[in-house]
Amino acid sequence: MKNFLKKIANFFWTIYKILTHRMFMTVILLLFQFLVMYLVLHYANDYSSYFQFGFQVLSVLMIVYILNQEDNPNEKMSFIAFIALLPFFGVPFYVIWRGKTVHKKYRETLEKSHNQTKHLHIQDEKVSGELMEIDEKRYHEAEYIYRMSDFPVHKRTKTKYYPSAEDLYADLLPALESAKHFIFMEFFIVAPGEMRDSIIEVLKRKVSEGVEVRFMYDDFGCAGKIPMHYDRELRAMGINSVIFNPFNPRLTINHNFRDHRKIVVIDGYVGFTGGLNMADEYINKISPYGYWKDSGLKLEGEAVWNLTVSFLENWDFASDSRSEYSAFTPYRYHEEPFDETDGGFVVPYADNPLDEEEVGKSVYMNMINNAEKYVWFSTPYLVPDTSFEEALELAAKRGIDVRIITPGIPDNKPFTYAATRSYYKRLLQSGVRIYEYTPGFVHAKNAISDDEVMTCGTVNMDYRSMYHNFENGVWVYRAKSVEAMKKDFLQAMEVSRKIDLDWVKARPLWYRFIQYIFKIMAPFL
């Protein structure tokens, strides 16, 4: 009887937590706004025969308007399909999604933050000139990043590639412990567990030693995982914390702007980035989706400055503050010249959805277009737009070895997984090789080409990463880490299922239909 009462109490406690959770309340408020919109439109439709005709005319005009916009073609077609099928919802949804007023406010705030740091992004012409002499094509890849995002190419930087998040985590803790002056951390997801708790314990200890610690996390990414005002808890520990784009229950495109970056900077000359978030599944302490295959990169040297600036720009943008950048330069606390034994060229870069330049996508595209032998990718979500898909196909058709590794087990986004598989047929027909990682879920966002150049970071091969998120990555040329990444690719392919056209054709008709539906919705997933 006692156990039964305990189960009843736990059940009602669970219901209470769900009903009082901010995400539940937010969803209810959003649904209420949709309901009000529907009732207004339905009421007007019932009492005015002219309204329906007028709305149909408005839908046609809106479709003509969309066709003439300089937007992504796939996104335009998705909106047109939505408006044609559900005009009552499609038209208001387009107005909200493409609303420029809020965009302008966000863009101006971000531009203000970025413009204050332009004088800090100085390209060493000796370094860029050396790259130009070695490889003109790769020089132009790095030059594109510099021109479009102001992040210069560096030497005097060691890089270490991690084939798993567990390996990175093992090095991250002692690196944090070694901090003497400051620690910057930026994550999309923070969740309770061994990883978060161990890192927070180190940060608390470093704060007590006088180290400045700044911690930034995305509100949408952390919703449902940590308390609503977790930043207050961190500040109570002495950790300066900022929430990126606090979530609110309004129908606004702002919800689409997510900070998907993963950046750690320690004393200005040690940096980490990659696919891992601060949650236990990333280091396989828990395994809800089989083995979690992630990756990361450690930087030591001058190129860490790009990571520092990326973090501080986002920090100032999110907190509406102004940081003293000169206090965090690489040589501020490291007077000795950085080691050049790695010999490579390194460009940490960042991307944001408000500058109308898809840097993350273009870095991948340049690697595809410049490949002479091969270009390989790993991505959790394969939902490319038309131009990216055609670039992959064209490379394969001209004889380039194009390979893509995707998950063998989906995560908690089954719709995106269905959309991913909908792209297999056309890519396979053009000669692209596709592998599904059978041990579990691939979360690594990697690209490598011709044994010379690679990029590792947070950019998925989907619309959200390429058009809507704040992202970051590291472009690396002729460093030791390139060889390590290739080895990791080959090992991952050995345990992956190679997809062929027979497998694609063998899928049930109902499954293929579902895939086509979600392919149409791909820009919104």
N, C-alpha and C positions, 0 to 999 in steps of 0.2 A: 504493500500500500504506500509505503514511504517513497519507494522508487517511482511509482506511478504518479504521485503528487509532484515529485521532482521533475518528471518529464513534462507534466502539464505546465508547471511553472516555467520551465525552459522554453516551451512552445510559445507561451504568451509573451515571454521576454523577447524572444526572437521576432515575433509579430510587432511588438512595441518598437524594437530597434529599426525594423524596416519602415514602419509608418512614420517614425520621427527622423529618419535619415534624410539629409539634405538633398540627396539625389532623387529620392522618392518624391519629396515635396516639389522639387524643381520640375520633374517629369509631369506631376499633376498640374502644376501651374502652366506648363507649356501646352499640355493637352487641353486645359481650360481655354487658353487663347485660341487654339485651333477650333475648339467647339464654338466659341463665340463667333469666330470668323465664318464657320459653316452655317450657323443659325442665321446670321445676318444675310448671307448670300441666299440661303434657302428661303428665308422669309421674303426677301425681295423678289425671288423667282416665282414664289407662289402668288404674289399679289401684283405682279406686273409682267405681262407677256412681252413687253418691250425690253425688260431687263435681260432676259435670256438671249434675245436677238442682239442686244447691245454688247453683252459679254462675249458672244461668239465673234462679233466684229472686232472687239478688243483683242480677242485671242489671235485672230488672223493678223491684225496689225502688230501684235507683239511678236509673232513668229517672223513676220517680215523684218521687224526691227532687229531681232536676234540674228537673223541670217546676214545682216549687214554690219554686225559688230566684229571687231578684230579680236575675238576670243578664240579659245581652243576649239577646233571643229568638233571634237568628240563631245565636249561639254555643251556646245550649241545644239547638237542633235539630241542629246539627252533632255535638255530643256524643252525642245520642240515636241518630243514624244510625250513628255509629262503634260505640257499645256494642251496638246491635242486630245489626250485621253482624259485628263482631269482639269479642265480649264478653271474651275472654281478655286482649285488649290494651286494649280501650276503657275498662274499669273502672279498671285501674291507671293508665292515661293520665289519666283524669279526676281521680283522687286526686292525682296528681303535679301536674297543671296547675292545679288549684284549691286545692292545699294552702295552708292559712292560716298554718301555723307559721312558715314562712320569710317569708311576706308580713308577718306581725306584726313580726318582727325588723327587716326592711328599713323598714317603715313607721315604726317607733319611731325609728330612726336618722335618717330623713329629717325627721320631725316635729321632732326635737330641733334639727336644723340650721335648719329654717325658723322655729321659734319664737324662736330667738335673734336673728332679723332682723326680726321683726314691727314693732318700734318704729321701724325705718328706712323702712318703707313708709308714709309720711305723705302723704295726699292734700291737695293745695293746694285748699281749698274755693273759692277765687276762680276757679281754672281750671275745676273741675268745674261751678261755677255758671254760668260763661260758656258752657260747652258746653250746659248745660241750657236756657239762654235761646235759643240758636241753633237747636238741634234736639233735642227731647226724646227721640225714638227712639234717636238715636245716643248721647245721654247715657246711656241705659240699657244700650246695648251696652258702653260703657266701664265703667259702674258694675258690670255683671256681672263683668267681668274683675277689677276691684278687690275686689269682695266675695269672689270664689271663689279668687283667687290672690294677693291683696294687692299687685298691681302698679297704681299710680295712673296717671292720665292726666296728660300734661305738655304745656306749650307751650314756647316758647324753645328749639326744636329744629329744625334743618334736616334735611331728608331728601332723599336722592338715590337714585333707582331705577336699577338696572342691568338692561338687557334681556338681558345675557349675562354669564356668569361671567368671560369674558375681560376685559370692561370693569371688573368689580369687581377682578379680580386686578391690573390695571394701576394702580388707585388704592391697592390694599392695600399693595403694596411700599413706595411712598414714605411712606405713613402710618406703617408700622412703623418706617421709617428715622427718622421725626420724633419717635419716642418719647423722652421725657426721664426718665420715672419708672417706669412699669410697662407690661407687655403681658400680657393674658390671652388664651389661645386654646383653643377647645374644638371638636373635630371627631369625627364618627362614623367616617370613613375617612381614614387616612393611608397613602399608597403611595409607593414610590420613583419619582423622576422629576424633571423640571425644576421643577415647582411646589413640591414639598416641599423640594428641595435649595436653591432660591433663598430660600425663607422661612427655612429653618433657618440659612442663612448670615447672613441679617440678624439673626436672634435671637442667634446667637453673638456677632456684633459688638456688639449692644446690651448683652448681658451684660457684655462687656469694658468697656463705658462706664459700668457701674454700674446699668443698668436692671434692675428685677426682672421676670423672665419666668416665667410659669406656663403649662404646656402639658398639656392633658388630652385623652385619646382613649379611644374605646370599644374594649374588647378584642375583642369579637365582630366588630365592623365592620372591624377591622384584621387579623384572623386571616388568615394566608396572604399578607399583603402586607408586613409588617415583622417583624423578629425578635421572638421571644417576650418578651424583656426590653429592648425598645427604650427604655423609660423610663430604664433604667440608662445607656444611651448618651447620652440627653439630659441626664441629671444630670451625667454626666462633662464635658459641655460647659458646665455652669453653669446649664442650663435646668431649673427645678424642674418635675418631671413626675409625673403621677398616671394610673394606668390605671383606667378606670371599669368596675366589675363584672368583674374578671378571670375569664376563662372556665375552667371546670374540667369534667372528664369525669364528672360526676354527673348522674343523671336528676333534674332539678330545674327548677321554673318560673323560677328566677333567670335562666336563659339568655334568657328572653323580655324581660327588662328591659334595654333597650338605650338608650344615650345617643345619640340621633339629632340632638342640637342642633348648630348651627354658630354659634359666637359668637367675635367678636374685640373686645376692648376695649383702647383705647390711652389711657393717662393719664386715664381716667375721663370724658373728654368727646368721644371719637371711638369709634364702634362700627360693626361690620359684622355682617350676618347674611344668610341666604338659603339656597338649596339646595345650594351648592357644597361639596364636600369637598376635602381636600388631595390631589388625584390629577390626573394629566395629562389624562384624558378630559374632566374638567369644564371645562377651558379649551381643549379641542380640539387639544391637542398630539398626541394620538392619537385615532383615531376608530373604535372597534370597533363602534359602533351608529349610524353616520351622524353627522350634526351633533348635538352635545349641546346642547340648548336649556335653559339654566338662567337664574336671575335672582338678584338680591340687593338689599340696601338698606344705605345708609350713613347713620348718624345722627351729628349734631354738636350737642351741647347737653345739657340737663338730663335728657332721657329716656334717655340712655346709662346713667344710674344703675340703671334696671331691668335692663339687660343685665349690669351689674357684679354686682348682687345675685344674679341668676340663676346666673351663673358661680360665684360664691363659695359659694352654697348647695350646688351640686353638687360643688364642690371639697371642701368640708368633709365632705359626705356620703361621697364616694369615698375620702378620705384619713383620715377619722375625726380631723379636726383642728378648730381654731377660728381663723378668720381675724379680723384686726382691721379691720372694715369701714370704720371712720371714716378710715382711711388712704387710701381709694380713692374718696371722694366727688367729684362733678363740680367743686366749687369749691375742692378741696384744692390743685390746681395751676393753676386757671384763675379768677383773681379778677375778671375783667371780666364784666359781664352778658352772657348769651348773646343772640345776634341773634334777633329775632322776625319778621324779614322773610318767612319762609316762611308764617307765619300759621296753621299747622295744629295739630291736636291729635294726640298720639302716645302710644301705649301698647305698649311692648315687654312681652311676657308670656311665661310659661313654663308647661309642663304636665308632669305626671308620672303614672305609672300606679298610684301607691300611695295617692292621696288620694280615690279613688272619685268624682272630679269630672272629666268629660271637657271640659276648658277649650278645647282645640284644636278639637274637634268643635263645641262650643257657639258659639264665635266665628263659625264658618261658618254654623251654623244661624240665628243671630241676623241675619246679613246676608241670608240667604235670606228669612226671615220679614218683615224690614223693607223689602225691596226694593219700590220703586214703579214702576220702569221696567225695569231689567235687573239681573242678577247673573251674572257670568261666572267660570269657574274654569279653571285649568290644573293638571293633576296627572299624575304618572307612573303611578299605580295608582288605578283607579276601582273600589273594592271596598267600597261603603257598606253600613251596616247598614240595617235596615228603616225606622227612623225618619228617617234621613238621606235615603234614597231617596224616601220619601213626601214629605218637605219639598220636594225638588227638583221632584217631579211636581206637587204642589199649587201651587207657585209658577208653574209653566208653565201649569197649567190656569186660573189666575186672570188670565192674560194677561201675566205677567212674561216678559221675554226671558231665558231661561236657556240658557247655552251652556257646554260643557265641552270643553277641548282635552286630548287624550290622545296618547300616542306613536304614530307611524306605523311605527317600528321598535322592537321590544322590546329590553330589555337582557338581562341574564343571569338573568331570572326569567320564563321562558316560562309557567309555571303561573299566575302572577299576571296575566300578559298575557291568557291565555285566560279567566281569571275576570273581568277587566276587560271584555272584549267580551261576556260573558254578560249584562251589565246593560244593554246598548244597547237591546234590543228594547222593554222596558217603558218606559224613559226616553223613547225616540223616540215611542212611542205617546201619551205624555202631552203631547208638544210640546217636550221638551227638545231642543236642537240639539247634536250631537256632531261634533267635528272631530278627525281624526287628522293629526298633524303629519308630513307626508311626508318632509321632509329628514332626519329622524332621531328621536332620543329626547328627549321632553320630560321634564325633571326639575324644572322650576319648580313651586313650590307657591304659587300666587297666587289671590286672589279680589278682585273689584272690583264695585262696585254704584253705579249712579245718578250717576256722575261725581263722587262725593263721598267714598266710603269704600273702603278697600282693606286687605288684609292680605298680608304677604309673610313667609315663614319656612321652616320645615322640616316642616310638617304635611301629609302626604299624605291623600287621601280614601280611606283603607283602615283596616282593623281595627288593624293594627300601630301606625300613628301615633296613632289615636284612643283606643286602649285599652291598649297595651303599652309604648310608647316614652316616654322623656323627650324632650320637644319644646319648640320655642320659635317665636315669631312676633312681628310688629309690626303692630298695628292703627293705621291712619292715617286721619285725617279732614280733608278740605279743605286738603291740602298740595299743592305743585306736583308731587310724585312721583305723585299719583293720575292726573294727566293723562298723565304719561310711561308709566305702566303700561297705561292704556287704549290708547295708541298702539301699544305692544308687542303687546297682544292682537290688535288689528286687523291688524297686519302678519303675525303668526303664522297667523291664520285665512286670509289670502290665499294662503299656501303649504301649506295643509292640505286634506285630502280630507274633504268634508262627507259624513257617513254618513247613509244613509236606510234605510227599512224594506226596500226592494228588495235592497239590499246585504246586509242581515242575513239575509233569506230565501234568498239565493243561496249562503250558506255550506253546505258539504257536511254531510250528516247526521252523519258520524263526528266532524267538528269540533265541531258543536253538542253532541254527546253528551259529548265531552271537557270542553267549557265547563261543562256542567251539573254534571259530577263535581267540578270545581274550584270551582264556585260553592258547593257544599255544604261544601267544605273551606275556604272563604274566611276564616273566623276564625283558622285556623291557618297561613295563608300568610305 
